[in-house]
Structure formats: C-alpha cells, structure tokens
Amino acid sequence: MRSLKDQFPRVLLGKHQLVMTVLFAAFFSLLFLLVSIPFSHNAWFNLGRSEAFWFTVVFFVFSLAIVSFSKVGLYMLRETANFTVLHYVLWNTVEILLIAVIYSFFTIEGDRFGIIDLHNMQFWRLFLSAVVYGVISLGVPYIIAALYFMLEEKDNTIRLMNYGNVVSDAPISPSEEKRITLFDNSGVLKFSINPDNLYFIESDDNYIQVWYTDSGGEMKRYMLRCRLKTIEDSFSGSDLVRCHRKYIINIRRVRLLSSGREGYSLELESDATPRIPVSKTYEQAVLARFNSRA
C-alpha cells in the first residue's frame, strides 16, 4: 500500500488516462447528483424544461472546465520527480473545494431568483454540503479510475515479463527465452528481438520507438503503443537502463559516457543513433551501472 510520501504513479498522469478519468467523472457525477436530488433539500439540478435547466447547464460547464484545466495541469507536471501521492490528493482537494464554492454561489443566486428556497440556510452549511457531494461525485470516480488504470498497467507488465505465455506453433528454445519481447497496451505481442541488437527505446507519450539493428546490421525503428514505465518495470535488473524521462538504453551498446555543461550524455556504438542525455533523476543509477561493469 502506498503512503502519502510515495511518488505518484505516472501511469495515472498519461494523456489517455486523464481524458478517460475526466469523462468517467463527468458521467458519474451527473448520474449521482440527479439520483440524489430527491434526498437533498438544497438541490436544484434539472435537465427538463424548467427554470433550473440553464442553471444546471452553466454549472456543469463551469465544473467541467475546472476539472479539465486541473487535469491539464497534472499532465504538465507528470514528469516532476517529486510529485507524490500527497500532492495528488491536495490537488484534487482544491479542485473539489473550488467546485463547491461555485455550487454554493449558484445555489444562492438560484434562491435570489426564486428557483430554490434555501429556508435561510447559512452559507457555511451550504458549502459543507456541497463539499460532501463533491467528494462523492468526484472522489469516488477518481479512485475507481486510478484502480482500473493501475491494474491495467500491472497486467501489461506481467505480459511483458512472461514470453512463455505466448501461443506458438513451435516450442520456444532457451535462446528465444532470452529475447526481449514487447507487448502493446492490449496485451498483443508486437516485437521480439535479440538483446544484442537493441540500442535504445524512446518515449513519445503513450507510444515508444525501439531503435534496433536488423539481421543486415541496418539501424531501424519500430513504434508501438506502450509506456516507457512499463518497460522499465518489466526489465529491471537487465541491461536495459532508464537514463532519462524519454529514454531507456541498452547498457551493453554504450560506447562512451561523457560529461558536459548540461550533465552526462551517452554515445552508443552505432553512428546512426543520436547522443542520449542522462537526466539528474537517473544520473546516479546510470553511473552505478557503469561502475559495476568496471
């Protein structure tokens, strides 16, 4: 179980994951609030022909905009090294509080226009009620979405680690068992290669590009939908080493490790590959691997 000080799983901050979280939260919250109307004395939501209809539409547009901008901010912070579970909880708490303030404002305006009768309810009681509804209507779908995507990521990692589970019309030889096998996010085997032919893997959001040499020694690239974090977790302890938020390199294919004004960089054995930067986050891990080879 993760503590609040643990680094937040970056899989939950991917573009696809955040978009789906927003859509699921919007559907869940709308359904929950409509179902809860008969049990609330200050609810005014209505999707039929009534005075409250446009209040409902405008409120949901405002709320959806806040949630969307909030998730865009999370996406921009996805590579922050010290973004913890506590940061994520506080971020979403502020989001819920802000929406609760907007709900309270709309409710007071609705009372002023005669759409709802608050019976002289104090603002702080109205606000606390809105916070409770916000925690349920947003907090619950956020938790459900997080659990789903973490289970999906774990399943993808297991698939990457178990090449023996792939159906084949021929027995797998011991040499083939050592091959690096990559599956896409749907669990379909897409790429299999001898470790000696793989140079590095480059990330492009939820896609990766594998740089490798074919049987003729020509450098090629292969793209598939998979996350770099999944590769890192699946092949930890192997010759594949994370050196940057965008790169995993094959340590056996590094020709030179050099230091410059902007930090360390790696030169691979093929002149067809670019120089690979080493970020501060992974610098010690890369140096440790080089020291262990010395």
N, C-alpha and C positions, 0 to 999 in steps of 0.2 A: 504494500500500500504506500502510495506517495505521500510525503509530508509537504507542508506549505512552502518549505525552503528548497524543494527539489526543482530542477529545471523543468519547465513546462514542455510536454511532448510537442515537437514541431509538426508532427503529422496533423495535429488539430488546427494548425495555422496555415495549411495549404489553401490555395485558391478554391479548389473544388470543395474541400471540406467546409470552408467558411460560407461559401454560397449556399450549400445544402443546409447548413445549420440555420442560416437566416430564413430560408424558405420553410423549413420544418418548424422553426419557432413561430413564424408568422401564421402558419396554418394551425398550429397547436393553440396559440394564444387566442386567436379568433374563435376557435371552437370552444375553448374553455370559458371565455368571457360570455359568449352567447348562452352557453348552458347554465352559467352561474347567475344570470340576470334574475330569475325568479327568487333567488336566495339572498339578494343584495337589496338594501333599502336606498342605495345611492347610485345604482347602475342605470344608465340611460342609453346603452347601445341598442341600436335598432337598424336593421338592414331593409326594412319595409318602407312603405310610403308614410313617413311621419316627420315631425319637426326635428327629431333627433337623428334622422338619416345623414344629413350633411355634417352634423357634429361628429358622427361616427366615422364618416369617410375622412374628414380632415384630421381627426385624432389619429387614425391608423396610418395616414400618410406621414404625419409628423413622427410617429413612433417608429415606423419602418425606416424612415430617413435616419433617425438616430442610431438604430441598430445597424444599418448598412454602413454608415460612416464609422461607427465603432469597430466593425469587423474589418473595414479597410485599414484602420489604424493598427489593428492587431496583425494584419497581413504585412504591413510595412515593418513591423517590429519582429517578424518571425525569425530573423537570424540574430537577434540580440542574444548574446551569450548568457546574460544573467537574468533573462526573463523567466521568472519562477511561477509555480502554481499560485502562490500568494498574489503575485502581480495580476494574474489572470482573474482570480476571484475578486480583487479590488476593482479591476477594470469593469467587470460585468456588474458589480455592485453599484458603481457610479452610474452606469447605463440604466439600471433599474430605478435608481433614485431620481434620475433626470426625467424618465418617463412618468414616474409617479407624480412629480411636480406638474408636468404637462396635463396629466389626467385631472389633478386637483383643480388646476386653472380652468380647464374645460368644464368641469362639473360646476364650479362657482358661476361661470358665465351662463351655463345652462339654467341654473337656479335664477339668475338675474333676468333671463328671457322667458322664464316660466316653463322650460322644458322639463325640469325636475324640481321637486320640492325637497330641500335638504333638512327641513324642520329645524333650522337654526343650528345645524351641526358645526362644531368648531373646526377650523382648518386643520389642526394637528391630527384630529381623529380621522378626518377625511384623507389626509396624507398617509397616515399609518395603514389605513385600509387599502389604499392604492399600492403601498409597498408590498403588503401581503399578497395582493393579486399579482403584482409584478414578479415577485419571487416564484410564484407557482406557474404563471403563464410563460415566463422566460427561463427561469432557473431549471425547471423540470426538462424542457426540450433541450436545453444546453447540455445537461447531464446525460440524457439519452443519446444525443448525437455524439458526444465525446466517447461514451462507452462503445457505441457502434463502430466509430472510426478506429478506435484503439484495438478492438477485436479484429477488424478487417486488416489492420496493419500487422497484427500478430500472426494472423493466418497467412498473409503474404510472406512474412519472414520464415515461417515454418515450411512453406512450399519451396522457398529458395534453398533451404538447408537440406531438403530431402529429395535428392535427384532419384533415389531408388523408388519413389512413388510414381514416377512417370511410366505410363504404359508403353511398351515397346514390343516389336515382333522378334527381337533378338536379345539374348542375355547381355547384361552390362558387364564388361570386363573391368578388372581392377584399375586399368589405366583410365577408363572412361569415368570411373567414380571420382577421379581427382579433377575432372574438368569443372570449370566454373560455369554454372548453369543459372540463367536468369529467366524469371517469370514476369509476366506483366501483372497489372493490378487485378486482373480477372483470374489469375492463377494458371494461365496458359503458358507452357514452356515456349519461349521465343528465341533463346540464344544459348548456345553451348560452345565453349572454347577452351583450348588448352591454356593453362595459366601462363605459359611462356610466351604466348602470342598476344596477351592483353597488356596494353600500356597504361591507359588511364580511363576513368569514367567521369564524364562531365554532366553536371545537373542543369536542367532547364525547367524550373518549377516542378511539375509532377512528371516530367519526362527526363530520360537520361540518354546520353550519347556515349557509346562504347567505342573507344579507339583501339584498333587491333590490326594485326597483320594476317593476311590470308596465307594459304599454302605457298604462294609465289613470293611472299615477302613484301607485298604491296600494302601500304597503310590504308585502312578503310574505317568507316564509321557506321555504327548501327544504332538506330534510335528506337526506344520502346517506352511505353508508359509505365514508369516505375519510379519510386523515390530513392534518392541517394541514401537517406537514413536507413531504408530497408536493406540496402546493400551493405552498409556499414555494420549493422547489427548482425546480418547473416554471416558475414565473413570476418568477424572479429577474431584476431589471433592469427590470421592468414597473412599472405604477402600483400594483400590489399589494405592500404592505409589511408585514412582520411587526413588530408592536409589543408583543406580549405572548405568553406561552406559550399563551394561549387565542384570540388574535385576529390576523387579517390584515385590514388596512384598505385601501380604495381611496384613495390619497393625493389624488386629484382630487376626492373627495367630502368632504374635511375642511374644515369651516368655521372652526374655531378650535383652536389648540394653547394650552393653559393650564397653568400651574404652580401646584401647591398643596403642602400639608404632606406629602402622601403621594407626591409626584412629579408628573410630567406626565400630562395626560389629553387626549383628543381629542373635540371636539364635531363631529358630522357635520352635513351640510346638511339632513337630514330630522329633524323633531322626533319622529318615531316611533321613532327609534333611541336606544339608551341611550348615555351617555357612555362612551368606551372608554379604559381605563387604559393607560399606557405603562410597562412594567417597566424596571428598571435594565439588564437584559440587552440590551434593544433600544433604549434611550434614545438613544444616540449615532447609531445608524443612522437613526432617525426624524428627529432634528434635522438630520442631514446632508441628508436628502431635502428638508426644508423650506428649508434654506439654499440648496440647488441650484435651488429654484423662485423664490427671491427675485431 
